[in-house]
Amino acid sequence: MTKKKTEINKKQSGWRGSEDFWLDAAYDMFVEYGVEAVKVMPLAKKLNISRTSFYWHFEDRDALLHALIKRWRDKNTGNLISQTKLHAETITEAILNLFDCWVNPELFDARMDFAIRNWAQQSTNLKNILEKTDQERIAAIRAMFARYDFNEEQADTRAHTVYYTQVGYIAMMVNEPMEHRLKRIPVYVENYAGSYPSETEISCFLLRHI
């Protein structure tokens, strides 16, 4: 059966999709066109599903938008914090664990972070959530440095530098070949940690991303 016929049959049979099905479509619209594009009718047309099917999964558009925010927090913030807590023998290895987020979109979705930051310019409530989220991420990175005997001021300054550098990459929508970025990683680590990662640490990191 062709994709077109499958979609027609789904619509005719009253197929309602699933919550994740609607949320995935909303995500695509959100990161591509911004929050104003995320509306029920365009989503229904995109999915070739009845508009009323949406309400089997979400109370209204606001509920869908809240689900998008939750997906962003669970993925980006959840994974970032988890990466800072991974076992590492050295601070350089710990930073490389964190850097997995910057090069693996399965761990950290930079496009969604960018879209959320744009949306926050229009929403006081989301801006407050974003500010709290940024502080949670910085706190996790600060705690990571503190575990390797950096004093409070050193850990705090390094955490802010690491995080704001990455936020700058996101805000500027930097698009560079991955090989170029990976080549800079050891020197970035040296700048943040004060020591260069070992060849073993670099090799392990690269094996995860090449």
C-alpha positions as CSV (number, residue, x, y, z in Angstrom):
1,M,0.0,0.0,0.0
2,T,1.4,3.4,-0.9
3,K,2.0,6.1,1.7
4,K,-0.8,8.3,0.3
5,K,-3.3,5.4,0.4
6,T,-2.2,4.6,4.0
7,E,-2.8,8.2,5.0
8,I,-6.2,8.3,3.4
9,N,-7.3,5.1,5.1
10,K,-6.1,6.4,8.4
11,K,-8.2,9.5,8.0
12,Q,-11.3,7.6,6.8
13,S,-11.1,5.1,9.7
14,G,-11.0,7.8,12.3
15,W,-7.4,7.1,13.3
16,R,-6.4,9.5,16.1
17,G,-2.7,9.0,16.1
18,S,-1.0,9.2,19.4
19,E,0.2,11.9,21.8
20,D,3.8,11.5,20.5
21,F,2.6,11.5,16.9
22,W,1.0,14.9,17.4
23,L,3.9,16.1,19.5
24,D,6.5,15.1,16.9
25,A,4.6,17.1,14.3
26,A,4.4,20.1,16.6
27,Y,8.1,19.9,17.3
28,D,8.9,19.9,13.5
29,M,6.7,23.0,13.1
30,F,8.1,24.7,16.2
31,V,11.8,24.4,15.4
32,E,11.3,25.3,11.7
33,Y,8.8,28.2,12.0
34,G,8.5,29.2,15.6
35,V,5.7,28.9,18.2
36,E,3.2,30.9,16.2
37,A,3.1,28.2,13.6
38,V,2.1,25.5,16.1
39,K,-1.7,25.4,15.7
40,V,-4.1,22.5,15.7
41,M,-5.6,22.9,12.2
42,P,-2.3,23.1,10.4
43,L,-1.0,20.1,12.4
44,A,-4.1,18.1,11.5
45,K,-3.7,18.9,7.8
46,K,0.0,18.0,8.0
47,L,-0.8,14.7,9.6
48,N,-3.9,14.1,7.5
49,I,-6.0,13.4,10.6
50,S,-9.2,14.9,11.7
51,R,-8.8,18.1,13.8
52,T,-11.1,16.6,16.5
53,S,-8.6,13.7,17.0
54,F,-6.2,16.2,18.6
55,Y,-8.5,16.5,21.6
56,W,-8.2,12.9,22.4
57,H,-4.6,13.6,23.5
58,F,-4.5,17.3,24.5
59,E,-7.0,19.5,26.2
60,D,-6.1,22.5,24.0
61,R,-3.2,24.2,22.2
62,D,-1.8,25.4,25.5
63,A,-1.5,21.8,26.7
64,L,0.4,20.9,23.5
65,L,2.8,23.8,24.1
66,H,3.3,22.8,27.7
67,A,4.2,19.3,26.3
68,L,6.8,20.8,24.0
69,I,8.4,22.7,26.9
70,K,8.4,19.4,29.0
71,R,10.1,17.6,26.1
72,W,12.7,20.3,25.9
73,R,13.4,20.2,29.6
74,D,13.4,16.4,29.9
75,K,15.8,16.0,26.9
76,N,18.2,18.9,27.0
77,T,18.4,19.7,30.7
78,G,17.9,16.1,31.8
79,N,20.7,14.8,29.6
80,L,23.0,17.7,30.3
81,I,22.7,17.1,34.1
82,S,23.2,13.4,33.6
83,Q,26.3,13.9,31.6
84,T,27.9,16.0,34.3
85,K,27.4,13.2,36.8
86,L,29.0,10.4,34.8
87,H,32.0,8.7,36.3
88,A,35.3,10.3,35.2
89,E,38.8,9.8,36.5
90,T,39.8,13.4,35.7
91,I,38.2,16.8,35.1
92,T,39.2,16.6,31.4
93,E,37.3,13.3,31.0
94,A,34.3,14.8,32.8
95,I,34.3,17.8,30.5
96,L,34.4,15.5,27.5
97,N,31.4,13.7,28.9
98,L,29.6,17.0,29.0
99,F,30.8,17.8,25.5
100,D,28.9,14.8,24.2
101,C,25.9,17.0,24.5
102,W,27.3,19.6,22.1
103,V,28.0,17.1,19.3
104,N,25.2,14.5,19.7
105,P,21.7,15.9,19.0
106,E,20.2,12.7,20.5
107,L,21.5,14.1,23.9
108,F,21.0,17.8,23.4
109,D,18.8,19.4,20.7
110,A,20.3,22.7,19.9
111,R,17.6,23.6,17.4
112,M,15.0,23.2,20.1
113,D,17.0,25.3,22.6
114,F,17.2,28.0,20.0
115,A,13.5,27.9,19.3
116,I,12.7,28.0,23.0
117,R,14.9,31.0,23.5
118,N,13.2,32.9,20.7
119,W,9.8,32.0,22.2
120,A,10.8,33.2,25.6
121,Q,11.2,36.7,24.2
122,Q,7.4,36.7,23.8
123,S,6.4,34.9,26.9
124,T,7.2,36.1,30.5
125,N,6.3,32.7,31.9
126,L,8.6,30.8,29.6
127,K,11.3,33.4,30.1
128,N,11.2,32.6,33.8
129,I,11.3,28.9,33.1
130,L,14.3,29.4,30.8
131,E,16.2,31.5,33.4
132,K,15.6,28.8,36.0
133,T,16.6,26.1,33.6
134,D,19.8,27.9,32.7
135,Q,20.7,28.2,36.4
136,E,20.0,24.4,36.9
137,R,22.4,23.6,34.0
138,I,25.1,25.9,35.3
139,A,24.7,24.5,38.8
140,A,25.2,21.0,37.5
141,I,28.4,22.1,35.6
142,R,29.6,24.0,38.7
143,A,29.1,20.9,40.8
144,M,31.1,18.9,38.3
145,F,34.1,21.2,38.6
146,A,33.8,21.2,42.4
147,R,34.1,17.4,42.5
148,Y,37.6,17.8,41.0
149,D,38.9,20.2,43.8
150,F,38.2,23.5,42.1
151,N,37.3,26.1,44.7
152,E,33.9,27.7,44.7
153,E,35.0,30.7,42.6
154,Q,36.9,28.7,40.1
155,A,34.1,26.2,39.7
156,D,31.5,28.9,39.3
157,T,33.5,30.9,36.7
158,R,34.4,27.9,34.7
159,A,30.8,26.6,34.7
160,H,29.5,30.0,33.4
161,T,32.2,30.1,30.7
162,V,31.5,26.6,29.5
163,Y,27.8,27.1,29.4
164,Y,27.7,30.6,27.9
165,T,30.1,29.6,25.2
166,Q,27.7,26.9,24.1
167,V,24.7,29.2,24.4
168,G,26.6,31.6,22.1
169,Y,27.0,28.8,19.5
170,I,23.3,28.2,19.7
171,A,22.2,31.8,19.6
172,M,24.5,32.5,16.6
173,M,23.3,29.4,14.8
174,V,26.9,28.4,14.1
175,N,27.0,25.8,11.3
176,E,30.4,24.3,10.9
177,P,31.7,21.0,9.7
178,M,31.8,18.5,12.6
179,E,35.4,17.6,11.8
180,H,36.4,21.2,12.5
181,R,34.6,21.4,15.8
182,L,35.9,18.0,16.9
183,K,39.4,19.2,16.2
184,R,39.0,22.2,18.6
185,I,37.5,20.1,21.4
186,P,40.8,19.2,23.2
187,V,41.9,22.8,23.3
188,Y,38.5,23.9,24.6
189,V,38.9,21.3,27.3
190,E,42.3,22.7,28.1
191,N,41.0,26.2,28.4
192,Y,38.2,25.2,30.8
193,A,40.2,22.6,32.9
194,G,43.7,24.1,32.9
195,S,45.1,20.9,31.5
196,Y,45.1,19.1,28.2
197,P,43.1,15.8,27.9
198,S,45.1,12.6,27.6
199,E,45.3,10.9,24.2
200,T,43.2,8.0,25.6
201,E,40.5,10.5,26.7
202,I,40.5,12.2,23.3
203,S,40.4,8.8,21.5
204,C,37.5,7.6,23.5
205,F,35.6,10.8,22.9
206,L,36.2,10.7,19.2
207,L,35.2,7.1,18.9
208,R,31.8,8.1,20.3
209,H,31.2,10.6,17.6
210,I,33.0,9.5,14.4
